[in-house]
Amino acid sequence: MSKIVVKIGGSNLKDTASLHKVIHTIKKYNQPLIVVVSAFYGITDKLVEILTLVKHDRDEIQELTNFLLEMKQEVLEKQIDDQQILKTTYQKLEERVEELERYLLGIHYIGETPGFVEDVVLSYGERLSALVMTAILQSNNIDADEALPEEIGLVTNGQFGRATVDFENSRQALLKNLSGDKIYIVPGFYGISREKKVTLLGRGGSDYSAASIARCINAKSLDVWKDVDGFLTADPGLVKQAQRVKKLSYTEAAELAYFGAKILHPLTISPLMNTNIPVRIFNINHEIDLDNPFSVIDSSTKVSSQIIKSVTYNDDFAILKLIGPGVGIRPGLLADVTTKLGSNNINIKSVITSQTSINLLLARKDLLKAYNIVQELDLQLVNELQTVDDISVIALIGEGMMEKCGLAARMFGAMSRENINILIISEGASPVTAYFIIHQDERDKAVRAIHREFFENDAKN
């Protein structure tokens, strides 16, 4: 029988109370599982910070290692009564922290952080949480083993910082090494290259780890445990009337994640797109009912009555404008720009062109770097480069969007009634998505207006 892959996020690994909920959840399954864990809450941020601090201050290493040991030991002492398990886990914990310390000392002495070393250091958040969770489960009479990616064969393409899983080279090893009649605890966020180097799967990549393992073993489902009620029609922090979205297609969920819905990492859905493996979202703070997830994502493409299933936003966008007569029709100009940016690891999120302007949508952190790179190209047709960073992207997601007349008119009408100026609009890039760009200070008002138009008004009619 196919196993279930269970993903436990860092927000559910905070303290004693949250760990009790995790243990209770795993026991409820009453079957062999593959449990993928994130780092304990806040640990990855500390590891990111230490990479900068340690270059100039060796004392920071001892402060971090003391913090990690004290925190983990406190958790273990509260959760584990079996002295033998406690002693063995302490020993493994100290060994693992000493490994981390050696890497940090190397960074201090050379004064820089090579890519492969950065990936190893940042993987220790998940390595430590997997070790601790395995011991806690064992102390609760649960047959559990830690399963490190380098031991089970989770192979990546070898790119440091943002690797992807090599499914062909991972499948057989994972099927073999995760086949036992027990619970395996896998640290998320990283895999191993063919050269046996640790490679990260991108920030938030533990969701992607879990989805990749689910694909390789043809899991019965991927169950993601969060502390929120699944996907909603809008951010409940902005819209009090936000409603639960019970069913989404893979494409809808992927677009929602890309455009800002924080419930899943944007890459989570990609390994599952051509499978029949459902993603089931649960809230660990509610009574556990494994037959009734809060949201289900699968291969079905059900069109809802109002078409739009959710409205989301993303503030991590900026625009680099290339302005000049004929820039939009000059052969090779856009290729020159995109090739140069790509070679500098700058991702172009979208391109919108006209005859006199090319608009590149980038991550905000890449805007200045991209500006300097394009300026150095000295493109003859480009008279001016402009940067715009005070924007938000508002996205409407739903199957059937391209076949339904009048949606754009309703969207424009909702913005007009609130006196919100739309800077750029795009439809058709995805069959389930329309998005528009506005000034960031109007973002909250825009999300509420769209939600009111498509969900609250429709409910009244």
N, C-alpha and C positions, 0 to 999 in steps of 0.2 A: 504494500500500500504506500502511496506517495506520502511523504512527510510534509508537515506545515513548517514554513519558515516564519519565525516570530521576530519582529524588530522592536527593541526597547530603546527609546531615545534618552538622551542625557537629562531632559527635563523630568524623567521618571527615575533618575538616579541621583537624588539630591541628599536624602537623609534617611534616618531609620524608618520613618513612616512610609516613605515612598518605596523603600526596599521591601517592606512587608507586603505592599500591594503587588510588587513584581513577583515575589515568591508565591503569593496566593494565586496570581494569574497563571503562572506556569503550572502549578498543581492542578488547576481547573481543567487543563487540557487532558491530563491523565493519559498521555501517550508520548512516544519519542518525538522530540522536536529538534529543530536547529534554531538556536536563539542568537541573533546578531545584536551586539550591544554597542552603544556609543560610549564615549568617555563620561565619567561622572561630571555632573553639572559644573561648568566653569573651568575645568582643568585644561581643555585645549586652549582657551584664552591665555591662561598662565604660561603654557608652553610657547605660544606665539610671542608673548612678551619677553620671555627669558632669552629667546634667540637674539634679540637686540641688546638687552642689558648685559648678557654674559660676555660680550665682546670687549667690554671695558671694565667690568667689575667681577672678579672671580668669586667674591663673597656671595653673589646672587645664586651661585650654584648650590651652596650649602643651605641657603635659606629655602630654596625650592625643594631640595631633596628632604630636608627636615619636615617641611609642610606636607609633602606627599606621604611620607612614612607615618607621621602622626595622624593625618586624616584617615588613611587606610586602616591603620591599626585600631583607631577608635571605632571605625565601622565594624571591623572584624570582631573586636571584643564585645560589642553590643549584640552581634548577630550569631556568634558561634560559641557554643558551650563545650564542644568536643576538643579537648586539649591537644590531641594528636593532630587533628586537622588544623587547629590554630597554629601549632608549632611549625608544621610543614609549610603552611601558607605564609607565615612570617618570613621563613627562610627564602622562599621564592620571591616574595615581595622585595626583600632587601637586595637579592641578586639582580632583580629587574631594575631597581632604582640605581644600583651601582653601575649597571650598563649605561643608563641614561646619563649618569654623572660623567662617565668617561667621554661620551660624545660631547657633552657641554664643555669639558675641559679642553678638548681638541679645538672647539670653536674659539674659546678664549685665547688659546696660544697662537692660532693662525690669524685671528682677528676678522674672520669672515665665515660665512656658512655656505658650503657647497650644497648644491641641490639635493644630492643623495643623503647628506647628513641631516638637512632640514626635514626631509621626509621621515627619516628614522626617528628623530626627536619627537616630531608631532604625532607619531604613531603610538607613543607610550601612554597617552591618555586612555586609548581603547585597550591596550595591552594590560594595563593595571586594572581597569574595570572588569575585563574578562576573567582575570585571575581571581579577583575578589568575589565576583558573582558565582563562579564555579565553586569556590570554597563554601560560600553561604548555602548554596543549593545542596551540596554534599552533606552539610551539617543538618539539613532538614530532611535527610533520608531520601534525597532525590539522586538517582543515578546520573551524574553529570560529569562531563569531561571538557576541559578547555581544548579548543581546536584552533590553533594559530594559522593564519593564511599560508605561511611558509611551510607548514607541516601538512596541510590538506591539499595544497596545490591550487590556490586561487591566483592564477597567472594573469599578468597585465601586459599591456603593450610596451611597458618600460619607460613611459614618459614621467619624469619627476613632477610632482606638484598636482597634476591633474590627469592621471592615467585612466585608461579604460580597461575593462576586463577582456581578456582573450578567451572567448567562450569555447572555441575549438580545443584549445590546449588546457582548459580547466575542467571540462565536463567529466571526462572519465576519472580523473583523480578525485574530484569532489564526490562523484557517485560512490566510489570505492571507500574513501576515507570518512564519509558521513553516513555510512550504511548501518552502523551498529544500532542495537535496540536500546538506545539511551538518549539523553539530552546533551547536545553539543553546544558549547558556548563559544561563539566566534567573535573576536574583536572586529568591528567594522572599520571603515575609513581607509584601509590600505590593502594592497595585494603585494605580489612578489613578481619581479621581472624574470625573464628566462635566464638572466645572469644572476639570479638570486638576490637582487637588490630590492629593498623596500621602496614601494612607490605609492604615494597617496592618490586617492580617488577624488580629490577635490574637497573643499570645505563642505561639510554636511554630507560627505560621501558614504556614511554608514547606511543610509537608505538605499543607495545605489549598490553597496555591497550585498545587502539582503536580497534585493531584486535580482542581482546577477547570480547569486547562489540558487535562488528559487528557479531561475531559468535553467541552470545547468543540471539540476536534479529533477526537473519537471515537477515542482512542488504542487501539492494540492491547493495551497493558497499562500499568499504573503500577508501575514497579519501584522499590521502596524499599530502599536499602542502609543497613544498620545495622551495629553492632558486637556484636549479640546474635543468638541462634539463632531468630529469629522469635517468634511467640506461644508461650507455655508454659502448662502447666496451673496454675502459680503462680509467684510471684516466686522465682527461684532463690536469691536472697539469704536467703530464709526457709525454703525447702523444697529440700533437696538432691535429693530424688527427683522434682523437677519434670520433666515430659515435654513434648516438642514437640507442638504442635497444628498438624497439617498443613493442615487445611481449616476455614475459618470462613465463615459467611454475612456479608453486609454488616451485618445487624442485630447479630449476635454481636460482630463486631469493633467496631462503634460503641459498644455497651454496655460492652465491656471497656475501651475507651479512656476513656469517660466515668467509669467507676468506678475508674480509677487505673492501668491498664496503660499504661506510659509509652512503649511502642514506637511509637504513633501519636498525633498530636494528635487530640483528641476530634471536631473538625470534619472530619477528613480524609475520612471515608466519605460524608458527606452529599451531595457533588456527584455521587457515583457510584451512589446507591441505586437509581435506575431505569434503569441502563445495564447492559450486559453486559461492562464493562471490568474485568478482574481486577486486584487489587492483589497483587503478588508481593513477598514479604519475603526479602531475602538478607542473609547475613553477609559483609561485605567481608574479614574476617580468615580466611575459609576458601577453599579452592580454588574457583575460579569455575566453576560449572556452570549456565549460563543455562536449562537445561531442567529443573532440579530446585531450585526455590526452597524455603526452609525452611518458609514458610507461604504459603497462597494464600487470598485473600478474594474471593468472587464472589457471584453472585445465587442460587446453589443453597442449599437449606435442608436439608442432610443432617443427620439425627438420629443422634448417636453411640449406641453400645450402652449407655453409662452415663448418657446425656442430658447431664450436666454436662461442659462442655469446659474450663472454667477457673474458678478462684476468684481474685478480686483484691480489693484494698482501696484505700480513699481516706481520708486523714487530713484533707483539706481540706473538712471539713463541720463545721457548728455548728448548734445548734437554738435558735430563738427560740420560746418557748412563750407563747401568749396563753391565760390561764386565767380561767374565769368560768362561772357557770351559764348554759347556753344559747348559748354563743358558737358552737358548731358548727351551730346551726340558725337563727341570726339572719340573715335575708336581707340581703345587701349588705355585711355586716361584712367578710367575707373580700375582697370586691371593693374596698372602700375601702382596705384594707391593701395588697393587691397592687398597686393602681394607684399608690399613693403611693410604694411601694418601687421600682416600675418607673420612675417619673418621676425617681428619684434614682439610676438606673443600678445598682440592686441586683437581681441575678438570684436568683429563688427556684428552687432545684434540685428541691424536692419539697414537697408539702403532705400532712400526715397529720392527720386531724381526729377528734374525738369530740364528744359533746355539751358537755363541760366544758373542752375543750382544743383549740387549734389549734396544731399543730407545724409551723413553717416551717424547712425545711432550706436553709441558706445557705452560701456560702463563708465560711470562718472570718474572713477579713479584713473582711467586711461586717457582722459580728455586732453590734459596738458601734454602728455607724452606724444599722443597722436598728432596734436597741433604742431609740435616741434619737428616731428618726422616728416609730415607732409610739407611743411614750410621749407625744409632742406631739399625736397625734391625739385623745387624751383619750376613748377609746372607753368608753361607759357600761357595757357588759356585761363588760368586761375588768377583773377585780379585781386581777390580778397579771401581771407580765411576768417570765419567767425566761429566763436564758441558760445554755446548756450547750455547752462547747467542748472537753471532754476526751473526745472520741468518735472512733471509726473506723467507717466503713461497709464491711461485708464483702459482696461481691456474688458470686453464683453465676450463671454464664452458660451457656446451652445451648438449642439448638432442641428443641422438644418438651416443655419444662419444664411447661407448663400442662396437658399431656395425661397426664403420668406421675404415678400415685398413689404416695404414700409418700415423696417427696423431702423435704418439710417435716419429716416425722417423723424421718427420718435426720439432717437438719440439726440439729433440736432435740436429738436423742440425742447427737450428737457434742459439742454445746456442754454438755449436762448432764454428760457423763462428765468434762469438764474443769472443771466448776464455774464456767462462764462464764454470767453473767446477760445475756440479750438485752433491751435497753431498748425497741426498736421493731423490728417486722418488716413488710416490704411485699412482696406478690406480686401479679402481674397488671398492674402499670403497663406492663410490657413483656412480650410473650409469651415472651421468652427470658431473663428476669432475675428473680431473687429476691434481695432484700438485707435485711440486718439491721444494727442499730446496737448497738455495745457500747462499754464504756469503753476508751479508747485503750491503756491499759497491758496489756490482754488481747488486743490485735490479733494479735500474732505467734502466740500459742498457738491462737487461733481459726483462723487461716489453715492452720496445720499440721494441726489436728484435722479441718477440712473436707477438706483434700487427702487425708489418711489414709483418711477414710471413703469418699470417692467415687472415688479413684484407686488408692491402694495396697491397700486391702482388696478392691476389685473385681478387682484384678489377681491377687490370691491365690486368689479363688474360682473 
